[in-house]
Amino acid sequence: VTLSKETFNTTRKGLEDLARFLIDAGVSTVVMEATGVYWKPVYYTLEGLFPQLWLCNAQHVKNVPGRKTDLSDAEW
């Protein structure tokens, strides 16, 4: 498993860059937290591009032991 961390803008171009990055990396499952309404543009950009696109309730996944930052949560 290869781990890559990148940052993308939340503009249309930035989200398209995110999608291209994930496709080029061979990603087949994308998992993201639903926080407020901020997930919507990302979700709608990625929808239909991956076999599995999961939207998770942040309350259900935030209390993972030993995972204290967004980056370490994302790795997990």
C-alpha positions in Angstrom: 0.0 0.0 0.0 1.4 3.4 -1.0 0.4 6.4 1.1 0.2 9.8 -0.6 -1.0 13.1 1.0 -2.0 16.0 -1.2 -3.9 19.2 -0.7 -6.5 20.4 -3.2 -8.5 23.6 -3.5 -12.2 23.5 -3.2 -12.8 25.3 -6.5 -14.2 23.4 -9.4 -10.7 23.0 -10.9 -9.3 21.9 -7.5 -12.0 19.2 -7.1 -11.4 18.0 -10.7 -7.7 17.8 -9.8 -8.6 15.7 -6.7 -10.7 13.4 -8.9 -7.8 13.0 -11.4 -5.3 12.3 -8.6 -7.5 9.6 -7.1 -8.2 8.0 -10.5 -4.5 8.1 -11.4 -3.6 6.5 -8.1 -6.0 3.6 -8.9 -8.3 4.3 -6.0 -11.6 2.3 -6.1 -13.1 3.2 -2.7 -13.4 6.8 -1.5 -14.6 7.4 2.1 -15.3 10.9 3.4 -16.9 12.4 6.5 -20.2 14.4 6.2 -19.5 17.6 8.1 -22.1 20.3 7.7 -22.7 21.0 4.0 -19.0 21.1 3.2 -19.0 17.5 1.8 -21.5 18.2 -1.0 -19.3 19.7 -3.7 -16.6 17.0 -3.1 -19.2 14.2 -3.1 -21.0 15.5 -6.2 -17.7 15.9 -8.1 -16.6 12.3 -7.3 -20.0 10.7 -7.7 -20.0 8.1 -10.5 -16.3 8.1 -10.9 -15.5 5.3 -8.3 -17.1 1.9 -7.7 -17.6 2.8 -4.1 -18.1 6.4 -2.7 -19.0 6.3 1.0 -20.3 9.2 3.0 -19.8 8.6 6.7 -21.4 10.3 9.7 -18.5 12.1 11.5 -20.0 11.2 14.9 -19.6 7.5 14.1 -16.0 7.6 13.0 -14.3 10.4 15.0 -13.6 8.5 18.2 -11.2 5.9 16.8 -8.6 5.3 19.5 -5.2 6.7 18.8 -6.4 8.7 15.8 -6.3 12.4 16.9 -5.9 14.4 13.7 -7.7 14.7 10.3 -4.6 13.4 8.6 -4.2 10.3 10.8 -8.0 9.7 10.5 -7.6 9.8 6.7 -4.7 7.3 6.9 -6.7 4.9 9.0 
